[in-house]
Every structure is written in C-alpha cells, then in structure tokens.
Amino acid sequence: MRVRGDGRTYTFHLNTPRRLAAFSYRTESKTEKDRWIEVELPLDKFVATSFGRVIAGQKLPVSQVDGVGILLGDKKRDLLRCRSTGSKVKQAKP
C-alpha cells in the first residue's frame, strides 16, 4: 500500500465473519511525516484480537476476509492524516 502519513502509527484491521465481539486481525505500521512510502502488510503478521487483546492460536482465514479498516489509536486529539493511492495483494514467497 502506498501511503502518505503524519509520522504516527496506524493499526490495520482485516475482518472476517466471526461472531465474537470486536474481533479482527490486526497489524501496525508507522508512517513518515509528509512522505509517500510503500507499506507492506504481510498476511502472516496479522494477529487475532478482541477488544485489543490478542487471541492465541487463531490463524487468519484469508479466503474469508470481508472487510478492511484503518485505526489511529494513540489517544491524541487530532485528525487522521494518512492518505493512500491504493493497495494490492501480493502472493507470498515460498
């Protein structure tokens, strides 16, 4: 994903049709202030969470992903300042 950020760390979510409350698979990436950068989010780096707590032993079922989200959760009162020119999924290297 190509993004232009504000130097803050963003959390990326992948959602699946699980029935657990506030459940998603998450990973984080830091942006660079006022610079366009390529951000790679390897699918094997996403961890299962519910209410921010890691749930062990839950592998991401890639074929069931039905939503994507970006969260800024550093508790600073400010606007989200991250822009993207798009994203693509790359095949994992064996």
HELIX and SHEET records of a PDB file:
HELIX    1   1 LEU A   43  LYS A   45  5                                   3    
HELIX    2   2 VAL A   62  GLN A   64  5                                   3    
SHEET    1   A 3 TRP A  36  GLU A  38  0                                        
SHEET    2   A 3 ARG A   2  ARG A   4 -1                                        
SHEET    3   A 3 ARG A  83  SER A  84 -1                                        
SHEET    1   B 5 ARG A  53  VAL A  54  0                                        
SHEET    2   B 5 VAL A  47  SER A  50 -1                                        
SHEET    3   B 5 PHE A  23  LYS A  30 -1                                        
SHEET    4   B 5 THR A   9  ASN A  15 -1                                        
SHEET    5   B 5 GLY A  67  LEU A  71 -1                                        
END                                                                             
